């Protein structure tokens, strides 16, 4: 059986109003060398749905032996298969077909993703569209790709020969699983590599859909391999595998540090997209309504499980009270609901462990700031991982809820007086992923953007991505930037080839007399 979609329904628990997708697979398996397979040792782990927290399926639990099989298949496809040697135009056609298939299956994909992760269905649909767009973007980029040529008149022509590297190990988190997988799969494959994907253990359901999509689009066997399992087992084996020269990782900063150390003996290429505690800075001359709407969306969309969430809002004192009042009132109106309902704005957090972590910060926040909205379970949701959109005001920069990534629908608001103070507050965390600046002062907006410690800055805007721009963080938020041609740089070797056009350019040693 080659596609998850054709398998039949597994055991699930229904609760009031909760919708379970039809035709769920019976189990989640690895996909190695064109086949769905179980773990070598037969082990599985429980996967739960975040509305009921009931186990709805078993997933194959990958270990080193499974990673070995997947890497061997990927290596064979790289060394012997057609993919790395195909013309960019041919690879591009396959990638466009993948994008078409992702688009036509968007509804199914979003349904599975929303069920498995607790993301609101409308937002899961948006992420499915983004996944298709990622493939389209890299399909176009590899055809348009130009490489450098340098001339030394009369002496040399030197050019860059771009080559795929080999087997890329892709390790992804659970917050927007399918979209983040596409963010790595598309450039890795576009550049001619083969891959082993290790998706997050909390949300393995949608990753299996790639297999059917890739097969139908004509991706050769062995180019894409998938190993499910825990980070400390399957992920760790991938990081330490000697035949995987590249690891692209998105996840927590602490995990990134560990992976860095584990990859060091092999001198692997690493791309690290890590955690964040991004500030939204609102100056008194900003458009108040736009700033409130955007900063509400910025921290409560994707259930607040968003790496670039603007989870610290710094507000200039002149309209601090008005801002806090409007913000709290609006946060209370944000609609928490079942993930499959179209009107839901905040769904269920991914897993009870994560729910406990977020709730512990909510309790801590009550001792560190002034609670002005939320602060616990939303009314009417006595079970499942639901958290009311929670707002703390007057949060000092020393507070843990100001410093630490919560990764849930919880925001800290802090006042400032001057631009200098705002910048100091904005930079006063270990993270540096994104920053959002709200002001109508042109000079200030640019000066602030350039001074803030953040890999990405938006002026008078939410996180709206232009796929050509660099994506990544500074400080503890990551190392290396992907996005646009930088992703292709990461997934390729740029070999310098030098051609002599003139006299051979060296003194003659050992010359005969
Ligand atoms: P995580 O670090 O716990 O796990 C991420 C992935 O790494 C999972 O697949 C996990 O199984 C694997 N893993 C865990 N330990 C490993 C090990 N020792 N070796 C190899 N792999 C291992 O992160 P998470 O909880 O799944 O995701 C949330 C985090 O991801 C947040 O910190 C968030 O900010 C971050 N994130 C960052 C970005 C970004 O682009 N910067 C985007 C999304 C999420």
Boltz pocket constraint, residues with backbone or C-beta under 6 A from the ligand:
constraints:
  - pocket:
      binder: B
      contacts: [[A, 171], [A, 172], [A, 173], [A, 174], [A, 175], [A, 180], [A, 198], [A, 199], [A, 200], [A, 201], [A, 229], [A, 230], [A, 231], [A, 232], [A, 234], [A, 235], [A, 236], [A, 239], [A, 250], [A, 251], [A, 252], [A, 253], [A, 255], [A, 256], [A, 258], [A, 259], [A, 272], [A, 273], [A, 274], [A, 275], [A, 276], [A, 306], [A, 307], [A, 405], [A, 407], [A, 433], [A, 473], [A, 477], [A, 478]]
      max_distance: 6.0
